[in-house]
Amino acid sequence: MKESRQLLRIALPAMAEQFLQMLMGFVDNYLVAQLGLIAVSGVSIANNIIAIYQALFIALGAAVSSILSRYLAQKKQEHVDQSMADALFLTSLISLVLGLVSIVGNVWLLKLLGTPLPVAQEGGLYLAVVGGGIVSLGLLTSMGAIVRVQGYTKLPMEISILTNLLNALLSALSIYVFHLGIVGVAVSTVLARAVGTVLLMKKLPINEILKHLRWRVDKQLIQIVIPAAGERLMMRAGDVVIIAIIVAFGSEVVAGNAVGEVVTQFNYLPAMAISVATVIEVASSATGNPRKVREVVKNSFWLSAVMMYGLAGVIFFLKIPLIALFLEDFQAIQASYTVILYSLIGVPATAGTLIMTATWQGLGNAKLPFYATTFGMWCVRIGLGYILGISLHLGLNGVWLATVLDNLFRWGFLTYLYKKEKTC
């Protein structure tokens, strides 16, 4: 019970924060949906590319959490300050590269996925603005990880409340008052995140961070960041390929799948938030208390699975009014229902995969999740998804069945190796 309470102390604010971040995308998609099917399809595909960027920052945040938790447990303040400086420098550098890619290659990236030109042009506008200003999301994510490890577990949540309110207000004004369309929604998102970044910065020891800035990054941080980022990159890049497969089913199915994913993303909140707490708790206990690590892993999984089933069940039973907020086309609506159904079916495997990935990252071994994700995504999810969806004509059902099987494989693989690990 003690371990569960500690997990929830960290996870509940993180869950609220992630909910609010998802709500920002939910609001954006709802407002863009008012502009038409082409607009919502373009933005949804652009968001799949932005999700790749976000995945890199989440991986960096997980690595920072793991490193800082260990140094704080060992009372090595100098190492803590250096790691914070390295993390923010690396975040800024990655943001610069991704921003330039988004500004220069926005339409090309969407067309590369087989997106029709009108849809690519609409989505390209959104990608150029939100991707071009991705530094606001990067710093928001990294700074949130830093203050959370330092004990400010509620602060990222409180800032997310403010940024969401600001984003909703600015986006609504840009659509209904100033008629700025997709560009207005995108600018609103970047501005809201920038405000959140400035507020988080006030809780950081900026003078110490500036003193520790350098042109190289701590080797231990890199050893966790690279495979963790690779794991997230493989995941998100694979998602983009999956979208390219779904494009073959028609723009209505693309739009329906996108809306279904927007709605069901809330199902994953518990496991995502608890995995944040799992990294911190496992990292702080890994060197001297393997029994506690086992308790943390067990409690993390059951908390995640039970809470995910609650959310997934509610969304499944409310799917008709929820989807009606976004779509009117029958084929698109049915595609959304398919996504919601498989999200419910796959709860245990999804929870298990997220928690075991966090466990290995907390233990300082981010390579195993990278290997599992690479094989699972590209061989199981994409390979089997293509065979079931296109070759066997199962359509979207085939793609989502392959998704569930991929999560089952990764959960089983990581759990088997964890149980085999003698130090745990």
Phi, psi and omega in degrees: 000323180298317179296321179296318180295320179294319176300314182292329179299323178274320189286321185298312174298322178296323178295316178297320179297313181293324175301316181291324176295320177293324179298327177299315177293324178299313180296316180300314181295322179297315181291319179294328178301335178290345181271351177124169184293322180295318181296312182292327176293316180297315180292322181295320179289321176298323179294334175292326176287317178297328177297330176295315178300312182299323180298322178297318180289325176296318178297318177297319178297320178295319179295317179297318178300316180296312182294311183296322180298320179292314182294322178293320178296329180269359179059042178256080187296323179299318178293325178298312180298319180295319180294322177297315179297315179298319182295316182288325176296313180296320178299314181296320180295313178299319180298320180299314181296312182295323178297316179296319178300318182293320182288318185280320190244028188301305182291321180300318180298319180288321178293331178300334180274004181085015181287133177302149186304314180301320179291319180296324180292319178294312179293329180296323176300314180296316181295321181298320183281306183291317177292322178297328178257029187293345178301330179294320178288320181299309180293324178299319181290312182293317179294324177298319178296320182294311183290331179293317179295327181282000175107353178273066188291334183268341186299312178302325178296315182296321178291325177296324177300313181296314182295326178291317177298317179295317179296316180298317181295310182294321180294317179297318178297320182293329180276307191270335183255307185265351176053047181269353175064216184299320181298319179297319178295318181295315179297321179299318180297314181295317181296317180298317179293324179297320177298316178299321179297316180297319180293319177296323182302330182293341180266001181260150175283076189302319181299318179293321179296315180298322179294334184260003178295140180204172183270003174234161185241145181308132183299321181295322177295316179298321182297333176268321184296314187298306178292326178295316177293321177298321179297314179292323179295315177301321181295308184287322176297321176297322177299322178295320178294322177300319177299321178298326176291317183294330178304329180294342181273354178112156183295331179294318179291322177301312180296317180295318177297318181297314180294320177301320179289324176299318182288314186280351178301334179291336178299328187273354184307310183303311182293323178296317181289317181292330176294328174299313178294325180297316178303312183295313183291319179293317181297320182286343182248351191300322188281336186228359185215073181298330179295319178295323178300316179299319179295319179299315181297313181298311181295323179299315181296311184292322175299316181297311184297314181297314182291323178295318178299323178298312180293315182297323178294317179298314181295323179297317182282342179254015187298325183296306178292328180295310182292330179297339177293335188249321194233151173237336181293130185298314182295320178295320179297316180296324177297320178297319178299323178298315179300316181297319180297311183290332175297320177293315181299322187272011184307306184301316182294321179295313179300314181298319180296313182296317182290319180290327175297314179297323180299311181293326177293320177296328178284355179088009179242090180270358182288321182299313175300326178297314179297316181296316181292319181300311180292314183298315182292309190277334179262316183273300187292310183282310182299308180291326178298320178294315181297311183290316186285316186257306184295319180263005173060034176272353176063219184297328177301319180295320180296317183283332173295319177296326178297315178297317180295324177298313179297322177298316179299311184293320177300312181296318182296310182292324179292319179300313181291326178295315180293334180280339183288115187292331183286350181252000000 
